[in-house]
Amino acid sequence: EAFQAIACDDSVEDGLRVEAAERMPSLDPRAAAAAFRAIACDDSVEDGLRSAAAEQLPVLDPWAAAEAFRAIAFDDSVEDGLRSAAAEQLAELDPQAAAEAFHRLFDDELWRGHPLVGATTPPRPPRPSPPSPPSRPMRPLRPMG
């Protein structure tokens, strides 16, 4: 119980939280899963530790693992490589969520560095160019028949 309290307490230093969670699986696998899930889903924890915590979950609780990998894969503040790795592991647990995660990751990569991202005012639309004159004068149509 003490290890779970430490592992789930977000005021405790991240490394100690992970260390406490790592001691729990042999004592109480359900409590260990809850602790690893809490760490993996906590966006204030360093990204690598979040990922390491999530990787402990599939053998303990596949549902908690899917939740943790989803939290990491959808968090655009996490480094893209870790997000992609989380989405890959999520694919084994929840293919639909993994597809959404990859789509979101692709969209984030596509827009990153785009000149409009972060702009405060929208750019002016381009001015339409004047119509070009016909290449040869058109003759009036003659009635047929």
Stockholm file with secondary structure:
# STOCKHOLM 1.0

chainA/1-145         EAFQAIACDDSVEDGLRVEAAERMPSLDPRAAAAAFRAIACDDSVEDGLRSAAAEQLPVLDPWAAAEAFRAIAFDDSVEDGLRSAAAEQLAELDPQAAAEAFHRLFDDELWRGHPLVGATTPPRPPRPSPPSPPSRPMRPLRPMG
#=GR chainA/1-145 SS CHHHHHHHCTTSCHHHHHHHHHTSTTTCHHHHHHHHHHHHHCTTSCHHHHHHHHHTHHHHCHHHHHHHHHHHHTCTTSCHHHHHHHHHHHHHHCHHHHHHHHHHHHHHHHHTTCTTTTCSSCCCCCCCCCCCCCSSCCCCCCCCC
#=GC SS_cons         CHHHHHHHCTTSCHHHHHHHHHTSTTTCHHHHHHHHHHHHHCTTSCHHHHHHHHHTHHHHCHHHHHHHHHHHHTCTTSCHHHHHHHHHHHHHHCHHHHHHHHHHHHHHHHHTTCTTTTCSSCCCCCCCCCCCCCSSCCCCCCCCC
//
